[in-house]
Amino acid sequence: MAETITHLPAALRKATVAIILIYWLLVKLQKDWNGLQVIRYIFIKERIELAKQLMSNPYNSISEVCFKISFNKLNYFSRALKKQRELHSVHLNNI
């Protein structure tokens, strides 16, 4: 990292380092908050939202929904769904 920003002016170098540190702090806080990396959290959240839409159709079984949204294991899907609901309810309770 240091080699890539050494050609920048001192003030810009300090700002760049501060941004990188803030980014890593936010990544760590996110992982401490829900146990998932940011990208993984967003990816799972999007798939869970799609699963909710698919499950609103009574002709779709849970296992069909699981495999349609690319979860390879039904157990993992049910845990992700449960965890997402817990996070959502905790968030609502804090409002």
C-alpha positions as CSV (number, residue, x, y, z in Angstrom):
1,M,0.0,0.0,0.0
2,A,2.8,2.5,0.9
3,E,4.4,2.1,-2.5
4,T,1.2,3.1,-4.3
5,I,0.6,6.4,-2.5
6,T,4.2,7.6,-2.0
7,H,4.0,9.8,-5.1
8,L,1.0,11.8,-3.8
9,P,1.3,15.1,-1.9
10,A,1.5,14.7,1.9
11,A,-2.1,15.9,2.6
12,L,-3.5,13.6,0.0
13,R,-1.5,10.7,1.4
14,K,-2.8,11.3,4.9
15,A,-6.4,11.5,3.6
16,T,-5.9,8.3,1.6
17,V,-4.6,6.4,4.7
18,A,-7.5,7.8,6.8
19,I,-10.0,6.5,4.2
20,I,-8.4,3.1,4.1
21,L,-8.4,2.9,7.9
22,I,-12.0,4.0,8.1
23,Y,-13.0,1.4,5.5
24,W,-11.3,-1.4,7.4
25,L,-12.8,-0.3,10.6
26,L,-16.3,-0.3,9.1
27,V,-15.6,-3.8,7.6
28,K,-14.6,-5.0,11.1
29,L,-17.6,-3.4,12.8
30,Q,-19.9,-5.0,10.2
31,K,-18.4,-8.4,10.8
32,D,-18.6,-8.0,14.6
33,W,-22.2,-6.9,14.3
34,N,-23.5,-9.9,12.3
35,G,-20.6,-12.3,11.8
36,L,-20.5,-11.8,8.0
37,Q,-18.3,-9.9,5.7
38,V,-20.0,-6.9,4.0
39,I,-20.1,-8.4,0.5
40,R,-21.4,-11.7,1.8
41,Y,-24.0,-9.9,3.9
42,I,-25.3,-8.0,0.9
43,F,-25.3,-11.1,-1.3
44,I,-27.2,-13.2,1.2
45,K,-29.6,-10.4,2.0
46,E,-30.4,-10.0,-1.7
47,R,-31.0,-13.7,-2.1
48,I,-33.2,-13.8,1.0
49,E,-35.3,-10.9,-0.4
50,L,-35.7,-12.9,-3.6
51,A,-36.6,-16.0,-1.6
52,K,-39.3,-14.1,0.2
53,Q,-40.8,-13.1,-3.1
54,L,-40.7,-16.7,-4.4
55,M,-42.2,-18.1,-1.2
56,S,-45.1,-15.8,-1.5
57,N,-46.2,-18.1,-4.3
58,P,-48.0,-21.0,-2.7
59,Y,-46.9,-23.4,-5.5
60,N,-43.2,-23.0,-4.6
61,S,-41.9,-25.3,-2.0
62,I,-39.1,-24.2,0.3
63,S,-36.6,-26.6,-1.2
64,E,-37.5,-25.3,-4.7
65,V,-36.9,-21.7,-3.6
66,C,-33.7,-22.8,-1.9
67,F,-32.2,-24.1,-5.1
68,K,-33.7,-21.4,-7.3
69,I,-31.7,-18.8,-5.4
70,S,-28.5,-20.8,-5.5
71,F,-28.3,-22.1,-2.0
72,N,-26.9,-25.6,-2.4
73,K,-28.0,-26.8,1.0
74,L,-31.5,-26.5,2.5
75,N,-30.0,-26.4,6.0
76,Y,-27.8,-23.4,5.1
77,F,-30.7,-21.6,3.5
78,S,-33.0,-22.0,6.6
79,R,-30.2,-20.8,8.9
80,A,-29.6,-17.7,6.6
81,L,-33.3,-17.0,6.5
82,K,-33.6,-17.3,10.3
83,K,-30.6,-15.1,10.9
84,Q,-31.9,-12.5,8.5
85,R,-35.3,-12.4,10.3
86,E,-33.5,-12.1,13.7
87,L,-31.4,-9.2,12.5
88,H,-34.6,-7.5,11.1
89,S,-36.5,-8.0,14.3
90,V,-33.6,-6.7,16.4
91,H,-33.4,-3.6,14.1
92,L,-37.1,-3.0,14.4
93,N,-36.9,-3.3,18.2
94,N,-34.2,-0.7,18.3
95,I,-36.3,1.9,16.4
